[in-house]
Amino acid sequence: MKRNFKLAKSLLATAILATAGTLCAAEPIQPIEPVKEIKLAQVELGKKLFFDPRLSKSGFISCNSCHNLSMGGTDNLKTSIGDHWQQGPINAPTVLNSSMNIAQFWDGRAADLKAQAGGPIANPGEMGFTHKLAVDVLKSIPAYVIEFKLVFGTDEINIDQVTQAIAEFEKTLVTPNSHFDQWLLGNKDAIGPDALAGYKLFKESGCVACHNGPAVGGNSFQKMGVVEPYKAKSPAEGRVAVTGKDADRFMFKVPTLRNVEMTYPYFHDGGAQTLTEAVDIMGRLQLGKKFSEAENAQIVAFLKTLTGDQPSFRLPILPPSTDKTPQPKPFN
């Protein structure tokens, strides 16, 4: 009898999951799933490196400076602040759920998280260092030398290991369990009537042509300014910088809309400060549609249901420098 009850319970759970999967498959957006496969030792090392400002020339800028995990994985600035207070050319995209992107950076110049992780370190306008100097810093810190050996099984430390560890940590930065995901999985009380009306508008107006999948974007490149040209406040011209093809001018990676209420300002140039403004601009420039005030508010209500559980962990304690550690150069 007990065995039959357990079997029935197992079959019921399977049926519920299958039904939820069928329901989600009918929608253009799917729930975010928790991370299934990670290399824990690399994650713990990568977490330290993500927060370590000694990978920058100034000793002041870390990955978390522009991708602040307490602020939706961004810095909430139009363009980021680089080495010696240089103004960056483009808005910092969120690191949250970035493992779901088709490529990294707005122009897609990095194929994956590992390729992306090394870029800012050696960019003179960002962290202002070189890969060699960053590795020299790590080699001068005994605790890092030991941890790299434990994680990678070699006495050598190189930039490939550094970017691998950072990327593995970033894979864990997913945000499941949003109210909208709960709705997708069958809890019809998870979102209110305004958000539901906003989602209907979002679908019927054609927003889902670009903003779809688990990340609600991030899986294609599209032109910014389809119906009307977009007057950018940034010199960035998009994918053309990678391909050299004029047809790719102003083609940018579609940003994820997950946690979008936290990742202001919006667009590659940070040109829209609020969701209301962003919805209005995207409606007119991309869809040729002017949303009414009520429609705009409904879409914004829907977008706010996409905020999921934020990454939560104990901040890493970084190993101390030694007398041999190259000194930072925060000033001219």
Short mmCIF file of the C-alpha atoms (twelve columns), coordinates in Angstrom:
data_MODEL
# 
_entry.id   MODEL 
# 
loop_
_atom_site.group_PDB 
_atom_site.id 
_atom_site.type_symbol 
_atom_site.label_atom_id 
_atom_site.label_alt_id 
_atom_site.label_comp_id 
_atom_site.label_asym_id 
_atom_site.label_seq_id 
_atom_site.Cartn_x 
_atom_site.Cartn_y 
_atom_site.Cartn_z 
_atom_site.pdbx_PDB_model_num 
ATOM 1   C CA . MET A 1   0.000  0.000  0.000   1 
ATOM 2   C CA . LYS A 2   2.817  2.366  0.996   1 
ATOM 3   C CA . ARG A 3   4.725  1.510  -2.157  1 
ATOM 4   C CA . ASN A 4   1.644  2.157  -4.314  1 
ATOM 5   C CA . PHE A 5   1.166  5.553  -2.619  1 
ATOM 6   C CA . LYS A 6   4.785  6.538  -3.366  1 
ATOM 7   C CA . LEU A 7   4.394  5.423  -6.963  1 
ATOM 8   C CA . ALA A 8   1.187  7.413  -7.338  1 
ATOM 9   C CA . LYS A 9   2.856  10.478 -5.812  1 
ATOM 10  C CA . SER A 10  5.802  10.168 -8.190  1 
ATOM 11  C CA . LEU A 11  3.521  9.792  -11.197 1 
ATOM 12  C CA . LEU A 12  1.513  12.844 -10.090 1 
ATOM 13  C CA . ALA A 13  4.670  14.967 -9.765  1 
ATOM 14  C CA . THR A 14  5.788  13.861 -13.221 1 
ATOM 15  C CA . ALA A 15  2.392  14.717 -14.652 1 
ATOM 16  C CA . ILE A 16  2.459  18.192 -13.065 1 
ATOM 17  C CA . LEU A 17  5.911  18.925 -14.475 1 
ATOM 18  C CA . ALA A 18  4.899  17.657 -17.898 1 
ATOM 19  C CA . THR A 19  1.759  19.824 -17.861 1 
ATOM 20  C CA . ALA A 20  3.772  22.880 -16.807 1 
ATOM 21  C CA . GLY A 21  6.250  22.202 -19.593 1 
ATOM 22  C CA . THR A 22  3.430  21.977 -22.126 1 
ATOM 23  C CA . LEU A 23  1.929  25.255 -20.908 1 
ATOM 24  C CA . CYS A 24  5.307  27.022 -21.114 1 
ATOM 25  C CA . ALA A 25  5.952  25.641 -24.588 1 
ATOM 26  C CA . ALA A 26  2.855  27.489 -25.787 1 
ATOM 27  C CA . GLU A 27  4.361  30.811 -24.692 1 
ATOM 28  C CA . PRO A 28  7.224  32.700 -26.403 1 
ATOM 29  C CA . ILE A 29  8.926  33.111 -23.015 1 
ATOM 30  C CA . GLN A 30  10.084 30.181 -20.887 1 
ATOM 31  C CA . PRO A 31  11.004 30.061 -17.181 1 
ATOM 32  C CA . ILE A 32  14.625 30.331 -16.114 1 
ATOM 33  C CA . GLU A 33  15.968 27.038 -14.846 1 
ATOM 34  C CA . PRO A 34  18.474 26.814 -11.991 1 
ATOM 35  C CA . VAL A 35  22.091 26.090 -12.916 1 
ATOM 36  C CA . LYS A 36  22.564 22.351 -13.330 1 
ATOM 37  C CA . GLU A 37  26.271 21.832 -14.044 1 
ATOM 38  C CA . ILE A 38  29.058 23.905 -12.525 1 
ATOM 39  C CA . LYS A 39  32.626 23.322 -11.425 1 
ATOM 40  C CA . LEU A 40  32.381 24.455 -7.825  1 
ATOM 41  C CA . ALA A 41  36.099 24.989 -7.191  1 
ATOM 42  C CA . GLN A 42  36.342 27.215 -10.280 1 
ATOM 43  C CA . VAL A 43  33.222 29.104 -9.154  1 
ATOM 44  C CA . GLU A 44  34.739 29.920 -5.762  1 
ATOM 45  C CA . LEU A 45  37.992 31.090 -7.352  1 
ATOM 46  C CA . GLY A 46  36.117 33.030 -10.023 1 
ATOM 47  C CA . LYS A 47  34.029 34.738 -7.347  1 
ATOM 48  C CA . LYS A 48  37.193 36.124 -5.743  1 
ATOM 49  C CA . LEU A 49  38.558 37.277 -9.090  1 
ATOM 50  C CA . PHE A 50  35.237 38.929 -10.000 1 
ATOM 51  C CA . PHE A 51  35.452 41.094 -6.886  1 
ATOM 52  C CA . ASP A 52  39.238 41.683 -6.888  1 
ATOM 53  C CA . PRO A 53  40.157 45.249 -7.953  1 
ATOM 54  C CA . ARG A 54  43.831 44.294 -8.143  1 
ATOM 55  C CA . LEU A 55  43.135 42.988 -11.659 1 
ATOM 56  C CA . SER A 56  43.015 46.650 -12.686 1 
ATOM 57  C CA . LYS A 57  45.847 49.155 -13.088 1 
ATOM 58  C CA . SER A 58  44.345 51.461 -10.468 1 
ATOM 59  C CA . GLY A 59  43.686 48.706 -7.955  1 
ATOM 60  C CA . PHE A 60  40.213 50.239 -7.709  1 
ATOM 61  C CA . ILE A 61  38.089 48.724 -10.491 1 
ATOM 62  C CA . SER A 62  36.800 45.152 -10.401 1 
ATOM 63  C CA . CYS A 63  34.321 43.264 -12.576 1 
ATOM 64  C CA . ASN A 64  31.744 44.124 -9.927  1 
ATOM 65  C CA . SER A 65  32.362 47.845 -10.408 1 
ATOM 66  C CA . CYS A 66  30.463 47.893 -13.702 1 
ATOM 67  C CA . HIS A 67  28.407 44.733 -13.085 1 
ATOM 68  C CA . ASN A 68  27.355 45.355 -9.514  1 
ATOM 69  C CA . LEU A 69  25.553 42.303 -8.165  1 
ATOM 70  C CA . SER A 70  23.635 44.414 -5.665  1 
ATOM 71  C CA . MET A 71  22.272 46.570 -8.501  1 
ATOM 72  C CA . GLY A 72  20.959 44.068 -11.032 1 
ATOM 73  C CA . GLY A 73  24.393 43.243 -12.427 1 
ATOM 74  C CA . THR A 74  24.921 46.766 -13.818 1 
ATOM 75  C CA . ASP A 75  26.215 50.129 -12.552 1 
ATOM 76  C CA . ASN A 76  23.027 52.124 -13.308 1 
ATOM 77  C CA . LEU A 77  25.097 54.680 -15.237 1 
ATOM 78  C CA . LYS A 78  24.581 55.717 -18.859 1 
ATOM 79  C CA . THR A 79  28.140 54.646 -19.618 1 
ATOM 80  C CA . SER A 80  30.621 53.112 -17.215 1 
ATOM 81  C CA . ILE A 81  33.586 54.805 -15.557 1 
ATOM 82  C CA . GLY A 82  36.947 53.409 -16.603 1 
ATOM 83  C CA . ASP A 83  40.582 53.809 -15.609 1 
ATOM 84  C CA . HIS A 84  41.416 57.356 -14.449 1 
ATOM 85  C CA . TRP A 85  37.739 58.304 -14.635 1 
ATOM 86  C CA . GLN A 86  37.491 57.832 -18.366 1 
ATOM 87  C CA . GLN A 87  33.945 57.842 -19.681 1 
ATOM 88  C CA . GLY A 88  33.115 54.577 -21.376 1 
ATOM 89  C CA . PRO A 89  31.566 54.586 -24.854 1 
ATOM 90  C CA . ILE A 90  28.625 52.320 -24.061 1 
ATOM 91  C CA . ASN A 91  26.181 51.194 -21.378 1 
ATOM 92  C CA . ALA A 92  27.248 48.205 -19.260 1 
ATOM 93  C CA . PRO A 93  24.889 45.272 -19.943 1 
ATOM 94  C CA . THR A 94  23.808 43.181 -16.992 1 
ATOM 95  C CA . VAL A 95  25.912 40.151 -16.088 1 
ATOM 96  C CA . LEU A 96  22.821 38.405 -14.689 1 
ATOM 97  C CA . ASN A 97  21.656 35.548 -16.947 1 
ATOM 98  C CA . SER A 98  24.444 36.470 -19.380 1 
ATOM 99  C CA . SER A 99  25.237 32.782 -19.896 1 
ATOM 100 C CA . MET A 100 22.057 32.654 -22.005 1 
ATOM 101 C CA . ASN A 101 23.289 35.275 -24.485 1 
ATOM 102 C CA . ILE A 102 24.049 34.394 -28.083 1 
ATOM 103 C CA . ALA A 103 27.342 36.281 -27.610 1 
ATOM 104 C CA . GLN A 104 28.800 38.857 -25.240 1 
ATOM 105 C CA . PHE A 105 29.067 42.659 -25.491 1 
ATOM 106 C CA . TRP A 106 26.482 44.740 -27.345 1 
ATOM 107 C CA . ASP A 107 28.225 44.028 -30.670 1 
ATOM 108 C CA . GLY A 108 28.763 40.324 -29.947 1 
ATOM 109 C CA . ARG A 109 32.540 40.498 -30.344 1 
ATOM 110 C CA . ALA A 110 33.089 37.867 -27.633 1 
ATOM 111 C CA . ALA A 111 31.707 34.418 -28.366 1 
ATOM 112 C CA . ASP A 112 31.144 33.457 -24.728 1 
ATOM 113 C CA . LEU A 113 31.663 34.489 -21.109 1 
ATOM 114 C CA . LYS A 114 35.251 33.248 -21.064 1 
ATOM 115 C CA . ALA A 115 36.168 35.355 -24.090 1 
ATOM 116 C CA . GLN A 116 34.418 38.352 -22.577 1 
ATOM 117 C CA . ALA A 117 36.101 38.133 -19.179 1 
ATOM 118 C CA . GLY A 118 39.543 39.002 -20.503 1 
ATOM 119 C CA . GLY A 119 38.431 42.038 -22.492 1 
ATOM 120 C CA . PRO A 120 37.916 44.678 -19.781 1 
ATOM 121 C CA . ILE A 121 41.130 43.777 -17.915 1 
ATOM 122 C CA . ALA A 122 43.292 44.744 -20.898 1 
ATOM 123 C CA . ASN A 123 41.104 47.582 -22.192 1 
ATOM 124 C CA . PRO A 124 42.874 50.907 -21.518 1 
ATOM 125 C CA . GLY A 125 39.492 52.600 -21.166 1 
ATOM 126 C CA . GLU A 126 38.178 50.104 -18.631 1 
ATOM 127 C CA . MET A 127 40.464 48.344 -16.139 1 
ATOM 128 C CA . GLY A 128 43.550 49.680 -17.902 1 
ATOM 129 C CA . PHE A 129 45.853 46.731 -17.203 1 
ATOM 130 C CA . THR A 130 47.503 44.025 -19.318 1 
ATOM 131 C CA . HIS A 131 46.929 40.300 -19.018 1 
ATOM 132 C CA . LYS A 132 50.580 39.780 -18.091 1 
ATOM 133 C CA . LEU A 133 50.486 42.342 -15.287 1 
ATOM 134 C CA . ALA A 134 47.213 40.924 -13.952 1 
ATOM 135 C CA . VAL A 135 48.738 37.446 -13.848 1 
ATOM 136 C CA . ASP A 136 51.888 38.853 -12.185 1 
ATOM 137 C CA . VAL A 137 49.717 40.270 -9.409  1 
ATOM 138 C CA . LEU A 138 48.074 36.889 -8.822  1 
ATOM 139 C CA . LYS A 139 51.436 35.078 -8.862  1 
ATOM 140 C CA . SER A 140 52.699 37.405 -6.127  1 
ATOM 141 C CA . ILE A 141 49.928 36.383 -3.724  1 
ATOM 142 C CA . PRO A 142 50.652 32.985 -2.100  1 
ATOM 143 C CA . ALA A 143 47.006 32.203 -1.311  1 
ATOM 144 C CA . TYR A 144 46.086 32.640 -4.981  1 
ATOM 145 C CA . VAL A 145 49.033 30.477 -6.085  1 
ATOM 146 C CA . ILE A 146 47.813 27.661 -3.844  1 
ATOM 147 C CA . GLU A 147 44.175 28.011 -4.929  1 
ATOM 148 C CA . PHE A 148 45.008 28.056 -8.649  1 
ATOM 149 C CA . LYS A 149 47.066 24.882 -8.171  1 
ATOM 150 C CA . LEU A 150 44.233 23.179 -6.295  1 
ATOM 151 C CA . VAL A 151 41.672 24.197 -8.910  1 
ATOM 152 C CA . PHE A 152 43.655 23.638 -12.127 1 
ATOM 153 C CA . GLY A 153 46.257 21.101 -10.987 1 
ATOM 154 C CA . THR A 154 49.281 23.043 -12.158 1 
ATOM 155 C CA . ASP A 155 51.859 25.444 -10.740 1 
ATOM 156 C CA . GLU A 156 51.244 27.789 -13.660 1 
ATOM 157 C CA . ILE A 157 48.844 30.746 -13.531 1 
ATOM 158 C CA . ASN A 158 47.761 32.163 -16.870 1 
ATOM 159 C CA . ILE A 159 45.031 34.427 -18.209 1 
ATOM 160 C CA . ASP A 160 43.184 31.443 -19.685 1 
ATOM 161 C CA . GLN A 161 42.643 30.077 -16.170 1 
ATOM 162 C CA . VAL A 162 41.634 33.503 -14.880 1 
ATOM 163 C CA . THR A 163 38.935 33.983 -17.517 1 
ATOM 164 C CA . GLN A 164 37.772 30.369 -17.182 1 
ATOM 165 C CA . ALA A 165 37.211 30.808 -13.433 1 
ATOM 166 C CA . ILE A 166 35.420 34.148 -13.817 1 
ATOM 167 C CA . ALA A 167 33.186 32.694 -16.531 1 
ATOM 168 C CA . GLU A 168 32.315 29.684 -14.386 1 
ATOM 169 C CA . PHE A 169 31.276 32.005 -11.554 1 
ATOM 170 C CA . GLU A 170 29.195 34.111 -13.934 1 
ATOM 171 C CA . LYS A 171 27.314 30.995 -15.067 1 
ATOM 172 C CA . THR A 172 25.836 30.815 -11.564 1 
ATOM 173 C CA . LEU A 173 24.361 34.326 -11.814 1 
ATOM 174 C CA . VAL A 174 20.887 33.319 -12.965 1 
ATOM 175 C CA . THR A 175 17.662 34.717 -11.539 1 
ATOM 176 C CA . PRO A 176 14.873 32.119 -11.487 1 
ATOM 177 C CA . ASN A 177 11.530 32.222 -9.685  1 
ATOM 178 C CA . SER A 178 10.231 35.582 -10.910 1 
ATOM 179 C CA . HIS A 179 6.514  36.224 -10.529 1 
ATOM 180 C CA . PHE A 180 6.152  35.764 -14.258 1 
ATOM 181 C CA . ASP A 181 7.940  32.419 -14.130 1 
ATOM 182 C CA . GLN A 182 5.601  31.345 -11.359 1 
ATOM 183 C CA . TRP A 183 2.698  32.322 -13.606 1 
ATOM 184 C CA . LEU A 184 4.190  30.340 -16.497 1 
ATOM 185 C CA . LEU A 185 4.462  27.313 -14.221 1 
ATOM 186 C CA . GLY A 186 0.781  27.384 -13.350 1 
ATOM 187 C CA . ASN A 187 0.308  29.858 -10.495 1 
ATOM 188 C CA . LYS A 188 -2.246 32.139 -12.113 1 
ATOM 189 C CA . ASP A 189 -2.330 34.400 -9.046  1 
ATOM 190 C CA . ALA A 190 1.377  35.213 -9.366  1 
ATOM 191 C CA . ILE A 191 0.805  38.324 -11.519 1 
ATOM 192 C CA . GLY A 192 -1.939 40.907 -11.409 1 
ATOM 193 C CA . PRO A 193 -4.454 41.970 -14.094 1 
ATOM 194 C CA . ASP A 194 -2.395 44.963 -15.261 1 
ATOM 195 C CA . ALA A 195 0.703  42.810 -15.763 1 
ATOM 196 C CA . LEU A 196 -1.359 40.169 -17.565 1 
ATOM 197 C CA . ALA A 197 -2.824 42.821 -19.856 1 
ATOM 198 C CA . GLY A 198 0.687  44.135 -20.417 1 
ATOM 199 C CA . TYR A 199 1.945  40.698 -21.392 1 
ATOM 200 C CA . LYS A 200 -0.924 40.363 -23.880 1 
ATOM 201 C CA . LEU A 201 0.045  43.729 -25.391 1 
ATOM 202 C CA . PHE A 202 3.697  42.698 -25.379 1 
ATOM 203 C CA . LYS A 203 2.836  39.655 -27.475 1 
ATOM 204 C CA . GLU A 204 0.237  41.198 -29.772 1 
ATOM 205 C CA . SER A 205 2.358  44.267 -30.540 1 
ATOM 206 C CA . GLY A 206 5.277  42.134 -31.717 1 
ATOM 207 C CA . CYS A 207 7.749  42.732 -28.862 1 
ATOM 208 C CA . VAL A 208 8.213  38.972 -28.566 1 
ATOM 209 C CA . ALA A 209 9.717  38.805 -32.054 1 
ATOM 210 C CA . CYS A 210 12.981 39.933 -30.422 1 
ATOM 211 C CA . HIS A 211 12.340 39.477 -26.705 1 
ATOM 212 C CA . ASN A 212 11.654 35.785 -26.287 1 
ATOM 213 C CA . GLY A 213 13.107 32.631 -24.734 1 
ATOM 214 C CA . PRO A 214 14.134 32.142 -21.105 1 
ATOM 215 C CA . ALA A 215 16.152 35.377 -20.994 1 
ATOM 216 C CA . VAL A 216 13.424 37.381 -22.798 1 
ATOM 217 C CA . GLY A 217 16.079 38.522 -25.263 1 
ATOM 218 C CA . GLY A 218 19.818 38.096 -25.666 1 
ATOM 219 C CA . ASN A 219 19.450 35.528 -28.447 1 
ATOM 220 C CA . SER A 220 19.633 37.676 -31.598 1 
ATOM 221 C CA . PHE A 221 21.021 40.858 -33.136 1 
ATOM 222 C CA . GLN A 222 18.558 43.472 -34.351 1 
ATOM 223 C CA . LYS A 223 18.727 46.955 -35.823 1 
ATOM 224 C CA . MET A 224 18.127 49.809 -33.408 1 
ATOM 225 C CA . GLY A 225 15.698 52.072 -35.246 1 
ATOM 226 C CA . VAL A 226 13.636 49.978 -37.671 1 
ATOM 227 C CA . VAL A 227 10.703 52.312 -38.336 1 
ATOM 228 C CA . GLU A 228 12.405 55.541 -37.266 1 
ATOM 229 C CA . PRO A 229 16.146 56.153 -36.871 1 
ATOM 230 C CA . TYR A 230 17.457 56.180 -33.317 1 
ATOM 231 C CA . LYS A 231 19.464 59.281 -32.401 1 
ATOM 232 C CA . ALA A 232 22.120 57.678 -30.232 1 
ATOM 233 C CA . LYS A 233 24.097 59.448 -27.547 1 
ATOM 234 C CA . SER A 234 26.969 57.012 -28.092 1 
ATOM 235 C CA . PRO A 235 29.483 56.624 -30.952 1 
ATOM 236 C CA . ALA A 236 28.967 52.833 -30.954 1 
ATOM 237 C CA . GLU A 237 27.632 51.531 -34.270 1 
ATOM 238 C CA . GLY A 238 26.959 47.935 -33.298 1 
ATOM 239 C CA . ARG A 239 27.848 44.714 -35.039 1 
ATOM 240 C CA . VAL A 240 29.517 46.452 -38.002 1 
ATOM 241 C CA . ALA A 241 32.583 46.884 -35.762 1 
ATOM 242 C CA . VAL A 242 32.905 43.084 -35.714 1 
ATOM 243 C CA . THR A 243 31.832 42.036 -39.214 1 
ATOM 244 C CA . GLY A 244 32.824 45.097 -41.237 1 
ATOM 245 C CA . LYS A 245 29.538 44.764 -43.115 1 
ATOM 246 C CA . ASP A 246 27.558 47.951 -43.620 1 
ATOM 247 C CA . ALA A 247 24.349 45.939 -43.269 1 
ATOM 248 C CA . ASP A 248 25.321 45.380 -39.611 1 
ATOM 249 C CA . ARG A 249 25.520 49.081 -38.802 1 
ATOM 250 C CA . PHE A 250 23.361 49.817 -35.735 1 
ATOM 251 C CA . MET A 251 22.727 46.092 -35.258 1 
ATOM 252 C CA . PHE A 252 22.999 45.378 -31.549 1 
ATOM 253 C CA . LYS A 253 22.469 42.319 -29.397 1 
ATOM 254 C CA . VAL A 254 18.904 42.374 -28.093 1 
ATOM 255 C CA . PRO A 255 19.206 42.874 -24.330 1 
ATOM 256 C CA . THR A 256 17.605 40.513 -21.863 1 
ATOM 257 C CA . LEU A 257 14.539 41.935 -20.139 1 
ATOM 258 C CA . ARG A 258 15.034 39.816 -17.048 1 
ATOM 259 C CA . ASN A 259 15.326 42.072 -13.961 1 
ATOM 260 C CA . VAL A 260 14.838 45.044 -16.274 1 
ATOM 261 C CA . GLU A 261 13.357 47.248 -13.551 1 
ATOM 262 C CA . MET A 262 16.813 47.106 -11.911 1 
ATOM 263 C CA . THR A 263 19.030 47.638 -14.967 1 
ATOM 264 C CA . TYR A 264 18.312 51.263 -15.882 1 
ATOM 265 C CA . PRO A 265 19.226 53.322 -17.818 1 
ATOM 266 C CA . TYR A 266 18.291 51.488 -20.996 1 
ATOM 267 C CA . PHE A 267 19.653 50.869 -24.526 1 
ATOM 268 C CA . HIS A 268 23.281 50.656 -25.599 1 
ATOM 269 C CA . ASP A 269 23.792 54.365 -24.917 1 
ATOM 270 C CA . GLY A 270 21.763 54.551 -21.712 1 
ATOM 271 C CA . GLY A 271 19.456 56.932 -23.561 1 
ATOM 272 C CA . ALA A 272 16.246 56.031 -21.697 1 
ATOM 273 C CA . GLN A 273 16.261 56.580 -17.937 1 
ATOM 274 C CA . THR A 274 12.934 54.928 -17.124 1 
ATOM 275 C CA . LEU A 275 10.969 51.906 -18.286 1 
ATOM 276 C CA . THR A 276 8.099  54.190 -19.317 1 
ATOM 277 C CA . GLU A 277 10.440 56.112 -21.610 1 
ATOM 278 C CA . ALA A 278 12.036 52.915 -22.950 1 
ATOM 279 C CA . VAL A 279 8.658  51.337 -23.785 1 
ATOM 280 C CA . ASP A 280 7.551  54.503 -25.590 1 
ATOM 281 C CA . ILE A 281 10.752 54.728 -27.659 1 
ATOM 282 C CA . MET A 282 10.794 51.034 -28.569 1 
ATOM 283 C CA . GLY A 283 7.133  51.107 -29.549 1 
ATOM 284 C CA . ARG A 284 7.639  54.022 -31.933 1 
ATOM 285 C CA . LEU A 285 11.084 53.202 -33.357 1 
ATOM 286 C CA . GLN A 286 10.891 49.427 -33.582 1 
ATOM 287 C CA . LEU A 287 7.178  48.711 -34.049 1 
ATOM 288 C CA . GLY A 288 5.726  51.933 -35.433 1 
ATOM 289 C CA . LYS A 289 3.258  51.952 -32.558 1 
ATOM 290 C CA . LYS A 290 2.471  54.737 -30.096 1 
ATOM 291 C CA . PHE A 291 1.331  53.150 -26.849 1 
ATOM 292 C CA . SER A 292 -1.229 55.055 -24.837 1 
ATOM 293 C CA . GLU A 293 -0.373 56.025 -21.274 1 
ATOM 294 C CA . ALA A 294 -2.512 53.162 -19.983 1 
ATOM 295 C CA . GLU A 295 -0.987 50.633 -22.388 1 
ATOM 296 C CA . ASN A 296 2.515  51.767 -21.490 1 
ATOM 297 C CA . ALA A 297 1.775  51.371 -17.787 1 
ATOM 298 C CA . GLN A 298 0.449  47.848 -18.386 1 
ATOM 299 C CA . ILE A 299 3.581  46.801 -20.299 1 
ATOM 300 C CA . VAL A 300 5.755  48.267 -17.542 1 
ATOM 301 C CA . ALA A 301 3.726  46.301 -14.976 1 
ATOM 302 C CA . PHE A 302 4.455  43.131 -16.951 1 
ATOM 303 C CA . LEU A 303 8.174  43.932 -17.252 1 
ATOM 304 C CA . LYS A 304 8.437  44.317 -13.482 1 
ATOM 305 C CA . THR A 305 7.200  40.738 -13.022 1 
ATOM 306 C CA . LEU A 306 10.422 39.544 -14.724 1 
ATOM 307 C CA . THR A 307 12.566 40.309 -11.656 1 
ATOM 308 C CA . GLY A 308 13.762 36.999 -10.240 1 
ATOM 309 C CA . ASP A 309 15.658 35.812 -7.194  1 
ATOM 310 C CA . GLN A 310 18.919 37.747 -7.086  1 
ATOM 311 C CA . PRO A 311 22.235 35.929 -6.535  1 
ATOM 312 C CA . SER A 312 22.843 35.557 -2.822  1 
ATOM 313 C CA . PHE A 313 26.132 34.446 -1.311  1 
ATOM 314 C CA . ARG A 314 28.745 35.451 1.258   1 
ATOM 315 C CA . LEU A 315 31.132 38.049 -0.131  1 
ATOM 316 C CA . PRO A 316 34.588 36.537 -0.710  1 
ATOM 317 C CA . ILE A 317 37.467 37.532 1.533   1 
ATOM 318 C CA . LEU A 318 40.320 38.385 -0.820  1 
ATOM 319 C CA . PRO A 319 43.822 37.130 0.026   1 
ATOM 320 C CA . PRO A 320 46.248 39.892 1.095   1 
ATOM 321 C CA . SER A 321 48.946 41.277 -1.143  1 
ATOM 322 C CA . THR A 322 52.624 40.822 -0.295  1 
ATOM 323 C CA . ASP A 323 55.757 42.935 -0.562  1 
ATOM 324 C CA . LYS A 324 56.240 41.476 -4.064  1 
ATOM 325 C CA . THR A 325 52.778 42.433 -5.327  1 
ATOM 326 C CA . PRO A 326 52.970 45.172 -7.996  1 
ATOM 327 C CA . GLN A 327 51.614 48.403 -6.564  1 
ATOM 328 C CA . PRO A 328 48.407 49.878 -8.002  1 
ATOM 329 C CA . LYS A 329 48.560 53.162 -9.914  1 
ATOM 330 C CA . PRO A 330 45.287 54.972 -9.244  1 
ATOM 331 C CA . PHE A 331 46.650 58.419 -10.121 1 
ATOM 332 C CA . ASN A 332 48.649 59.889 -12.977 1 
# 
